[in-house]
Amino acid sequence: MKIEEIMKSAKEYNENYEKMLQEEIVDVSNENTIARSKRIEDVHSRKDELTRKNEVVIKQIEEGIEILNQMKEIYEKMNFNGYEDKQIPKEQITVFNEVIEPEEKRVNEMTCLTIKEEVPKETNEKDLLSSRQIEQIEEWTKRRVGNILFDSNTDDWNVNTSVFGEKIMNKEYLIIVIEDTEGNKFGGYINSKIGQDYDFITTINSFIFSLESNGRIKGMKKFDIKCAQYGFRLFEQSSDWLFAFGSESDIRVWKSKNKILSYCKQSSFGYEDMRNVLCGNEFPKRFTPQRIIVIEMN
């Protein structure tokens, strides 16, 4: 690349860099949590791309500076070796210095900004799902994500005081997502209304799914229900259990105090001969929920 092209590329990039880098995450009225999560992830994706471009431009500027330094060195040698018209080399050296010094300063500034951007950002860590995971859930359910009805980070799910049942009672088309302490992310979909009899409800089109499996499954996958009469069960507020999917508890979650007793036992959904697809093990082994959210699908 010619020196003129390098400097032109750097100049054009510099004019927009700080402005783009300062893109802020602002509140949007009437925006639900999932939509906010997607928007925030898009902002950070743009900043990540900006940082990558920044690294390319830094390299281009450094190449341009190197060319100028080489030319400067030639003129300095001409001046030192008694060139007849020394005024010309001196003027050229002055020009080179006037170009090189601000560009070197610019490289240092851009490098500092790049390092700053590479420091872990305050992403919307309160939100559990990535944009791709949201898109996959919407594709599976043929519905759009709505509001979060329950979030174990902020809502009570203890014995006798849990608000889990209250939050989902008489609701339908619900996605429950569990993230455990091992980094697995899985859950289930309920397409029938949650009744007040605290028994299993029939859910013909329900399924359970894996979003993240620590490499056990390639990508994300859902498993359709085989025993529709054992789709989902909400337990009483006084029970030690929070909820279950499947007759033999494909997923059974205990309330907060005893959450380490939660487990998976594949039985009521079609797993295609795959094992340990949800939490990485099966009963009598256990898993510990780190976070649970319930999303209402629209």
Secondary structure, 3 states (H helix, E strand, C coil): CCHHHHHHHHHHHHHHHHHHHCCCCCCCCCCCHHHHHHHHHHHHHHHHHHHHHHHHHHHHHHHHHHHHHHHHHHHHHHHHCCCCCCHHHHHHHHHHHHHHHHHHHHHHHHHHHHHHHHCCCCCCCCCCCCHHHHHHHHHHHCCCEEEEEEECCCCCCCCCCCCHHHHHCCCCCEEEEEEECCCCEEEEEECCCCCCCCCCECCCCCEEEEEECCCCCCCCEEEEECCHHHCEEECCCCCCEEEEECCCCCEEEECHHHHHHCECCCCCECCCCCCCCCCCCCCCCCCCEEEEEEEEEC
